[in-house]
């Protein structure tokens, strides 16, 4: 196993910050996933109703836009800098916002050489979060609300992960590449993941008419096998980004995402079994025939 990791990963950066962040990501996601499985759920979607009545509430649509917006912004900005597209942005704007100073500090300035792996990772992140924003606007059917605190928590979590993925990739540019070069495998997995995730989101959106609050048993695609195939394909998409990146932090992020979505899918399965008498009990949570 150690030899396999040596072959597919960049050597770990000397950055103490990244080492601590990797541990925090794994432990935090493991705890969050376990909490989800135990019924201590983040208050959105099906679990948004049982919450503090005194909390500030916003529409689910606006909440989800908040969840994904900052990560879309930072990944797009990194991509534009790497492609040198932002040369058209007046330097005064960059200086006044502090972005020029920050990006120069981490080694991403307007004169930096393009790196295909970095471009592929930033593109994948930007595409992922752009897709999520467009789905919020044009695909998903919302009938309820969520707390502002939940939206901000999820937004900060995504932003933290996205920024660290990009930062780890920047640091890896000064390291020897892995023995096995796997970005094309990563791109393939990412395409499969994002396509499968969108397809199952589309199937879910067809279950209810606009404004309807009654849930139905999902059908089509992999729904006859698992409760949350959209989560399964999201994991595949994040696996794609991990193989594009090949940094230790990217794989820690993949494991963290998997821990959380496994717990969330387990809780979702329990919700369906509790609410719907006709829900097929043989349907697994996220991995067909396994879990």
C-alpha positions in Angstrom: 0.0 0.0 0.0 2.8 2.4 0.9 4.5 1.7 -2.5 1.2 2.3 -4.3 0.7 5.7 -2.5 4.3 6.6 -3.4 3.6 5.9 -7.1 0.3 7.8 -7.4 0.9 10.8 -5.0 3.1 13.8 -5.0 5.4 13.7 -2.0 3.8 15.5 0.9 4.6 19.2 1.0 6.7 20.6 3.8 3.8 22.9 4.6 2.8 22.4 8.3 -0.5 24.1 7.4 -1.4 21.5 4.8 -0.4 18.6 7.1 -2.7 19.9 9.8 -5.5 20.6 7.3 -5.3 17.0 6.0 -5.8 15.6 9.5 -8.6 18.1 10.3 -10.4 17.3 7.0 -10.4 13.5 7.7 -11.4 13.8 11.4 -13.9 16.5 10.8 -15.6 14.7 7.9 -15.6 11.4 9.8 -17.3 13.0 12.7 -19.8 14.8 10.5 -20.7 11.7 8.6 -21.1 9.7 11.8 -23.4 12.5 13.1 -25.5 12.4 9.9 -25.9 8.6 10.3 -27.0 9.0 13.9 -29.7 11.6 12.9 -27.8 14.8 13.8 -28.3 16.2 10.3 -27.4 19.4 8.7 -30.7 21.3 8.3 -31.3 21.4 4.6 -33.4 19.4 2.1 -35.5 16.7 3.8 -34.0 17.5 7.2 -34.6 21.3 7.1 -37.9 21.2 9.0 -36.7 20.0 12.4 -34.7 23.1 13.4 -34.6 26.0 15.7 -37.5 28.3 15.1 -35.6 31.3 16.2 -32.8 30.8 13.6 -32.7 33.2 10.6 -34.3 31.4 7.7 -33.9 31.9 4.0 -35.4 30.1 0.9 -33.7 26.9 0.1 -32.9 28.2 -3.4 -31.1 31.3 -2.0 -29.4 29.1 0.6 -28.0 26.7 -2.0 -26.7 29.6 -4.1 -24.8 30.8 -1.0 -23.4 27.3 -0.5 -21.8 27.1 -3.9 -21.1 30.7 -5.0 -17.9 31.5 -3.1 -16.2 28.2 -4.3 -17.2 29.0 -7.9 -15.7 32.4 -7.5 -12.4 31.3 -6.2 -11.9 28.4 -8.6 -12.8 30.6 -11.5 -10.5 33.3 -10.4 -7.6 30.9 -10.0 -8.3 29.5 -13.5 -8.5 32.9 -15.1 -5.1 33.9 -13.5 -3.5 30.7 -14.6 -4.8 31.3 -18.2 -3.7 34.9 -17.9 -7.2 36.0 -18.8 -7.2 38.5 -15.9 -4.7 40.7 -17.7 -7.8 42.5 -19.0 -8.8 43.4 -15.4 -7.4 46.8 -14.4 -4.6 46.3 -11.8 -6.3 49.0 -9.7 -9.3 46.7 -9.1 -7.1 43.8 -8.1 -4.9 46.0 -5.8 -7.9 47.7 -4.1 -9.5 44.3 -3.3 -6.2 42.8 -2.1 -6.5 39.9 -4.6 -3.3 40.8 -6.4 -1.3 40.7 -3.2 -2.8 37.4 -2.1 -2.4 35.6 -5.4 1.2 36.8 -5.7 1.9 35.5 -2.1 0.8 32.0 -3.0 2.8 32.1 -6.3 0.0 32.7 -8.7 0.7 36.0 -10.4 0.0 37.2 -13.9 3.5 36.1 -15.1 3.3 32.5 -13.8 3.8 29.7 -16.4 0.6 27.8 -17.3 0.5 24.3 -15.8 -1.9 21.8 -17.4 -2.6 19.9 -14.2 -3.4 23.1 -12.3 -5.6 24.3 -15.1 -7.4 20.9 -15.2 -8.1 21.0 -11.5 -9.2 24.6 -11.4 -11.4 23.9 -14.4 -13.0 20.8 -12.8 -13.7 22.8 -9.6 -15.2 25.7 -11.6 -17.3 23.4 -13.7 -18.5 21.4 -10.7 -19.7 24.5 -8.8 -21.1 26.3 -11.9 -23.1 23.1 -12.6 -24.4 23.2 -9.0 -25.4 26.9 -9.3 -27.2 26.3 -12.6 -29.0 23.3 -11.1 -30.2 25.4 -8.2 -31.6 28.0 -10.7 -33.1 25.8 -13.4 -33.3 22.1 -12.3 -34.1 21.6 -8.6 -37.6 22.0 -7.2 -37.7 23.8 -3.8 -40.7 24.0 -1.5 -39.1 25.0 1.8 -36.4 27.0 3.5 -33.2 26.5 5.4 -31.3 28.4 8.1 -28.8 31.0 7.1 -26.3 29.4 9.5 -26.5 26.1 7.7 -26.0 27.8 4.3 -22.9 29.7 5.6 -21.5 26.6 7.2 -21.7 24.6 4.0 -20.4 27.5 2.0 -17.4 27.9 4.2 -16.7 24.1 4.1 -16.7 24.1 0.3 -14.6 27.2 0.1 -12.1 25.8 2.6 -11.8 22.6 0.6 -11.6 24.3 -2.8 -8.9 26.9 -1.7 -6.8 24.1 -0.1 -7.0 21.9 -3.2 -5.7 24.7 -5.3 -3.1 25.8 -2.7 -1.8 22.2 -2.4 -1.6 22.0 -6.2 0.4 25.2 -6.3 2.9 23.8 -3.8 3.2 20.6 -5.8 4.5 22.4 -8.8 8.0 22.5 -7.1 7.9 18.8 -6.3 8.9 15.7 -8.4 5.8 14.4 -10.1 4.4 10.9 -9.2 5.6 7.8 -10.9 2.1 7.2 -12.3 0.7 10.2 -14.1 -3.1 10.0 -13.8 -4.7 13.3 -14.8 -6.5 11.7 -17.8 -8.0 9.0 -15.6 -9.1 11.8 -13.3 -10.7 13.7 -16.2 -12.6 10.6 -17.3 -13.9 9.9 -13.7 -14.8 13.6 -13.4 -16.9 13.5 -16.6 -18.7 10.3 -15.5 -19.3 11.7 -12.0 -20.7 15.1 -13.1 -22.9 13.6 -15.9 -24.3 10.9 -13.6 -24.9 13.4 -10.8 -26.7 15.7 -13.1 -28.9 12.9 -14.6 -30.1 11.8 -11.2 -30.7 15.3 -10.0 -32.8 15.7 -13.1 -34.8 12.5 -12.3 -35.4 13.9 -8.7 -36.6 17.2 -10.1 -39.2 15.3 -12.2 -40.8 13.8 -9.1 -42.5 16.9 -7.9 -44.3 19.8 -9.6 -43.3 23.3 -8.7 -44.3 24.2 -5.1 -45.3 20.6 -4.3 -44.1 19.4 -0.9 -45.1 15.7 -1.2 -42.2 13.3 -1.8 -42.4 10.3 -4.0 -40.2 7.2 -4.3 -37.5 8.0 -6.9 -37.3 5.8 -9.9 -35.0 5.5 -13.0 -31.3 5.4 -13.4 -29.6 3.7 -10.4 -32.5 4.6 -8.0 -33.8 1.0 -8.0 -30.5 0.0 -6.5 -29.6 2.9 -4.1 -31.3 5.7 -2.4 -28.7 8.4 -3.3 -27.1 7.6 -6.7 -26.5 11.4 -7.1 -24.2 11.1 -4.0 -22.4 8.1 -5.5 -21.7 10.0 -8.7 -20.6 13.1 -6.7 -18.0 10.9 -5.0 -16.9 9.7 -8.4 -16.6 13.3 -9.5 -14.4 14.2 -6.5 -12.4 11.0 -7.1 -11.7 12.4 -10.6 -10.5 15.7 -9.1 -8.2 13.7 -6.7 -6.6 11.8 -9.6 -6.2 15.0 -11.6 -4.4 16.6 -8.6 -2.6 13.6 -7.1 -1.8 15.5 -4.0 -2.3 14.0 -0.5 -4.7 16.7 0.4 -6.9 15.9 -2.7 -7.3 12.3 -1.5 -8.0 13.4 2.0 -10.7 15.6 0.6 -12.1 12.7 -1.4 -12.2 10.5 1.7 -13.8 13.3 3.7 -16.5 13.8 1.1 -17.1 10.1 1.0 -17.5 9.9 4.8 -20.0 12.7 4.8 -22.1 11.5 1.9 -22.2 7.9 3.2 -23.6 9.2 6.5 -26.1 11.5 4.7 -27.3 8.8 2.4 -27.8 6.4 5.4 -29.9 9.1 7.1 -31.8 9.7 3.8 -32.6 6.0 3.5 -33.9 6.0 7.1 -36.1 9.0 6.3 -37.7 7.2 3.3 -38.3 4.1 5.3 -39.9 6.1 8.1 -42.1 8.3 5.8 -43.1 5.9 3.1 -44.7 2.5 3.7 -44.1 1.4 0.1 -40.4 2.2 0.0 -38.4 -0.9 -1.1 -36.3 -2.0 1.9 -33.8 -3.8 -0.3 -32.6 -0.5 -1.7 -29.2 0.3 -0.4 -28.0 3.8 0.7 -25.3 4.7 -1.8 -23.2 1.8 -3.0 -25.2 -0.9 -5.0 -25.5 -4.2 -3.2 -23.1 -3.1 -0.5 -24.2 -0.2 1.7 
